[in-house]
């Protein structure tokens, strides 16, 4: 099994920044992708960004230019740098290990942006 743990959420003022971390452990494939998602109260979970194992990245339009997904010095830690945060970014942020049939979600980390 694969375990996914997010951290780094918190309360920040509009225009501020946060850096979320996603740590993957367990029986991972040698090559896998990581995705970041979020779910605001009363809304469906939405896709934000993806980091392919080869280093390519993709972003949803709502966060393009403000959020950056990147891998740390160790392969099993992926970050989501979030800049110029807005109140509408308030949500629980989830990381997903994308390893085929063994895809796994973390439990999420709360991000709250005050106006």
C-alpha positions as CSV (number, residue, x, y, z in Angstrom):
1,X,0.0,0.0,0.0
2,X,0.9,3.6,-0.5
3,X,0.5,6.3,2.1
4,X,0.1,9.9,1.3
5,X,0.4,12.7,3.8
6,X,-0.2,16.4,3.1
7,X,1.0,19.2,5.4
8,X,1.6,23.0,5.3
9,X,-2.0,24.3,5.3
10,X,-3.1,27.2,7.5
11,X,-4.6,30.6,7.6
12,X,-3.2,33.3,5.4
13,X,-4.3,36.8,4.3
14,X,-5.4,37.5,0.7
15,X,-2.3,38.0,-1.4
16,X,-0.2,35.8,0.8
17,X,1.6,32.5,0.1
18,X,1.7,29.0,1.4
19,X,3.8,26.0,0.6
20,X,2.1,22.6,0.8
21,X,4.0,19.4,1.1
22,X,3.0,15.9,0.0
23,X,5.0,13.0,1.3
24,X,4.5,9.6,-0.3
25,X,5.6,6.3,1.4
26,X,5.1,2.6,1.2
27,X,5.1,0.3,-1.8
28,X,5.3,2.9,-4.6
29,X,6.1,2.2,-8.2
30,X,9.6,3.3,-9.4
31,X,7.8,5.9,-11.6
32,X,4.7,7.7,-10.6
33,X,3.0,11.0,-10.9
34,X,1.5,13.3,-8.2
35,X,-1.6,15.4,-8.5
36,X,-2.9,18.2,-6.3
37,X,-6.7,18.8,-5.8
38,X,-8.9,20.8,-3.6
39,X,-12.4,20.7,-2.3
40,X,-14.2,23.8,-1.0
41,X,-17.3,23.5,1.2
42,X,-20.3,22.5,-0.8
43,X,-18.3,22.0,-4.0
44,X,-16.9,19.0,-5.8
45,X,-13.2,18.1,-5.6
46,X,-11.4,19.9,-8.4
47,X,-8.1,19.2,-10.1
48,X,-5.3,21.8,-9.7
49,X,-2.0,20.5,-11.0
50,X,0.0,17.4,-11.9
51,X,3.6,16.5,-11.8
52,X,4.7,13.7,-14.1
53,X,7.5,11.5,-13.1
54,X,9.5,12.9,-16.1
55,X,9.2,16.4,-14.6
56,X,6.5,17.7,-16.8
57,X,3.8,19.8,-15.2
58,X,0.2,20.8,-15.9
59,X,-2.0,23.3,-14.2
60,X,-5.7,24.1,-14.1
61,X,-6.5,27.6,-15.4
62,X,-7.7,28.8,-12.1
63,X,-4.2,28.4,-10.5
64,X,-1.9,28.8,-13.5
65,X,0.7,31.4,-12.9
66,X,0.0,31.5,-9.1
67,X,0.7,27.9,-8.1
68,X,3.8,25.8,-8.8
69,X,4.1,22.0,-8.3
70,X,7.6,20.7,-7.9
71,X,9.6,17.8,-6.4
72,X,11.9,18.2,-3.5
73,X,15.4,16.9,-3.1
74,X,13.9,13.4,-2.5
75,X,11.5,11.9,-5.0
76,X,8.9,11.1,-2.4
77,X,8.2,14.7,-1.5
78,X,6.3,17.0,-3.8
79,X,5.4,20.6,-3.0
80,X,2.7,23.0,-4.1
81,X,3.8,26.6,-3.8
82,X,0.8,28.8,-3.7
83,X,1.3,32.6,-4.3
84,X,-1.1,35.5,-4.5
85,X,-3.8,33.5,-2.6
86,X,-7.4,34.6,-2.8
87,X,-10.4,34.0,-0.6
88,X,-11.8,31.6,-3.2
89,X,-8.7,29.4,-2.8
90,X,-10.1,28.4,0.6
91,X,-10.5,24.7,0.6
92,X,-9.1,21.4,1.8
93,X,-6.1,20.5,-0.4
94,X,-5.5,16.9,-1.3
95,X,-2.5,15.2,-2.8
96,X,-2.9,12.1,-4.9
97,X,-0.4,9.4,-5.7
98,X,-1.0,8.5,-9.4
99,X,0.4,5.0,-9.8
100,X,-2.2,3.3,-11.8
101,X,-4.5,0.8,-10.0
102,X,-2.8,1.8,-6.7
103,X,-3.8,5.4,-6.8
104,X,-4.0,6.8,-3.3
105,X,-5.3,10.0,-1.7
106,X,-4.1,11.8,1.4
107,X,-6.4,13.1,4.1
108,X,-6.0,16.7,3.1
109,X,-4.8,19.9,4.6
110,X,-7.0,22.9,5.2
111,X,-6.1,26.2,3.6
112,X,-8.0,29.3,4.6
113,X,-7.5,32.7,2.9
114,X,-9.0,35.7,4.7
115,X,-10.0,38.8,2.8
